[in-house]
Amino acid sequence: MNILIPAVITFFSLFLIMPILGGLTRALGVYTIVEEGRCHVYVLFGKVVAILEEPGLYFLWQKMGPQALIVNWLGRCHVLDMRLDQKYLRSQAVNSEEGAPMGIGIWYEMFISDPVAYLFKNADPQGSLAANVSNTTVRCLSNMPLAEMLETRHKMSVLVRQEVSPKSHEWGYKLGSVYIRKVHFRDAGMIRQIEEKVVNRLRQVTSAIKQDGANQVSIITSTADRQAAVAFARAQAMRPQIIGAALHHVSEDPEVLDAMFEILETQRLINSGARISLVPERSDILTQLMVSEGSGAAGRPPASAAAAPPSAFTTPAPPPVGPENGRSGPSR
């Protein structure tokens, strides 16, 4: 029981009495708390009596004296956000030097530099700064060469910032970084023409690459064919040398040389398809008969005869009977 009563008193003191007491003391202007990134501007009877920019706990009696008692009742406290703010203006209409309608998207940072000027010198500082940036962008970036407008964004950003900063600072709003984020064409017909040109250029580049590849392949093929032709010609030129060396080696033995040529001659005769007749030696009559038969059958195509043994011979057919032979029958 002795512990419960102090606990209840502490609870009511911390969660009920202290917030009420703190609210009354703030309402009476005893103290105030400035948060990080905030600024308190106290105005009494149309006059600025105190500006608190640094974060922390302030006793208003030390800053304003007796006016602290009535500043929250008869005056006004403006709480300003001093943190960095950002804004993006889309597609600001400009024209290039060549007359092309372009759109420029500009991104910029801003923050309050003078709280009093921000409150009383301009009714809409943010809107005025946006209009100032937009007008400066159109004024400074119009009539620029199209190539420079598409490539030098940093230079354009610096130019816009230098033109806007002195004027915006007069309204208590200072311009920070400026960046040209986007440069684009606003005319749909021009965009289609550019797309067609890009597509045609890509086709030309693709065709050039294909043609260059075909040329390289042709060069490689021609080089390979030339090297192969040189190699074959060299091999063909070496063939007589090899055969000559082989014949020279064979000619060292006359018997082998004669046998080889005889075999070659026989092979040629066999392959020629001519008719071969083998007759015995010292057979003059048989030879004459065969010659006469061959002259009579000159108009007929030759027929191959099987080779007989050296002791055999072919019997020629009897010569035809007719007036051309000068006799009526075969001779005996």
Rosetta blueprint (number, residue, H / E / L):
1 M L
2 N L
3 I L
4 L H
5 I H
6 P H
7 A H
8 V H
9 I H
10 T H
11 F H
12 F H
13 S H
14 L H
15 F H
16 L H
17 I H
18 M H
19 P H
20 I H
21 L H
22 G H
23 G H
24 L H
25 T H
26 R H
27 A H
28 L L
29 G L
30 V L
31 Y E
32 T E
33 I E
34 V E
35 E L
36 E L
37 G L
38 R E
39 C E
40 H E
41 V E
42 Y E
43 V E
44 L E
45 F L
46 G L
47 K E
48 V E
49 V E
50 A E
51 I E
52 L E
53 E L
54 E L
55 P L
56 G E
57 L E
58 Y E
59 F E
60 L H
61 W H
62 Q H
63 K H
64 M H
65 G H
66 P H
67 Q H
68 A H
69 L H
70 I L
71 V H
72 N H
73 W H
74 L H
75 G L
76 R E
77 C E
78 H E
79 V E
80 L E
81 D E
82 M L
83 R L
84 L L
85 D E
86 Q E
87 K E
88 Y E
89 L E
90 R E
91 S E
92 Q E
93 A E
94 V E
95 N E
96 S L
97 E L
98 E L
99 G L
100 A L
101 P E
102 M E
103 G E
104 I E
105 G E
106 I E
107 W E
108 Y E
109 E E
110 M E
111 F E
112 I E
113 S L
114 D L
115 P H
116 V H
117 A H
118 Y H
119 L H
120 F H
121 K L
122 N L
123 A L
124 D L
125 P H
126 Q H
127 G H
128 S H
129 L H
130 A H
131 A H
132 N H
133 V H
134 S H
135 N H
136 T H
137 T H
138 V H
139 R H
140 C H
141 L H
142 S L
143 N L
144 M L
145 P L
146 L H
147 A H
148 E H
149 M H
150 L H
151 E H
152 T L
153 R H
154 H H
155 K H
156 M H
157 S H
158 V H
159 L H
160 V H
161 R H
162 Q H
163 E H
164 V H
165 S H
166 P H
167 K H
168 S H
169 H H
170 E L
171 W L
172 G L
173 Y E
174 K E
175 L E
176 G E
177 S E
178 V E
179 Y E
180 I E
181 R E
182 K E
183 V E
184 H E
185 F E
186 R L
187 D L
188 A H
189 G H
190 M H
191 I H
192 R H
193 Q H
194 I H
195 E H
196 E H
197 K H
198 V H
199 V H
200 N H
201 R H
202 L H
203 R H
204 Q H
205 V H
206 T H
207 S H
208 A H
209 I H
210 K H
211 Q H
212 D H
213 G H
214 A H
215 N H
216 Q H
217 V H
218 S H
219 I H
220 I H
221 T H
222 S H
223 T H
224 A H
225 D H
226 R H
227 Q H
228 A H
229 A H
230 V H
231 A H
232 F H
233 A H
234 R H
235 A H
236 Q H
237 A H
238 M H
239 R H
240 P H
241 Q H
242 I H
243 I H
244 G H
245 A H
246 A H
247 L H
248 H H
249 H H
250 V H
251 S L
252 E L
253 D L
254 P H
255 E H
256 V H
257 L H
258 D H
259 A H
260 M H
261 F H
262 E H
263 I H
264 L H
265 E H
266 T H
267 Q H
268 R H
269 L H
270 I H
271 N H
272 S H
273 G L
274 A L
275 R L
276 I L
277 S L
278 L L
279 V L
280 P L
281 E L
282 R L
283 S L
284 D H
285 I H
286 L H
287 T H
288 Q H
289 L H
290 M H
291 V H
292 S H
293 E H
294 G H
295 S H
296 G H
297 A L
298 A L
299 G L
300 R L
301 P L
302 P L
303 A L
304 S L
305 A L
306 A L
307 A L
308 A L
309 P L
310 P L
311 S L
312 A L
313 F L
314 T L
315 T L
316 P L
317 A L
318 P L
319 P L
320 P L
321 V L
322 G E
323 P H
324 E H
325 N H
326 G L
327 R E
328 S L
329 G L
330 P L
331 S L
332 R L
